């Protein structure tokens, strides 16, 4: 029999995934009954999952109004880019000696395959996986928690329906170039490429926004 803890974890994963992929969009009202039916659990696991997602900044419960997905607009995205540029090069440097070539090579192969068929959904997921792989090897738990929160929130930007396809392809090629710096054991080049990668993403985000 599934435990209450597992039901809460399932509810948390289902709801969070729908937020990260923009199936639940910024500012959307989420009816508790609908969430129960979606996940197939009672109200208690849903409420526990909602509380955790509130702590992580994905949901907000408004008095007498209900549960809402937090807003991720232009200002919030601007803050995310600033945080990424400050934090991610430090996390990469801390994680560098703990990274392994085989998982990075596997990510490269998957990325190259997705590029060939222009599978943008797969590339978005690999983008998230690539950064999370690096971040997960940071030995500083406080920095890792910070960067994971940034990456989770940024995944909501990455999966917006107006996010530029050219940028998705460009970002994928930049990931492959970053792996090459690991083969060369060139940490300074890797940090420079990572910073340029974030700056390129920022530029294309605003270009896509202006084209709407």
PyMOL commands that set and color helices and strands:
alter all, ss='L'
color gray80, all
select helices_A, chain A and resi 4-20+32-39+43-55+74-98+101-117+120-136+141-158+165-184+187-210
alter helices_A, ss='H'
color red, helices_A
select strands_A, chain A and resi 29-30+59-62+66-69
alter strands_A, ss='S'
color yellow, strands_A
deselect
rebuild
show_as cartoon
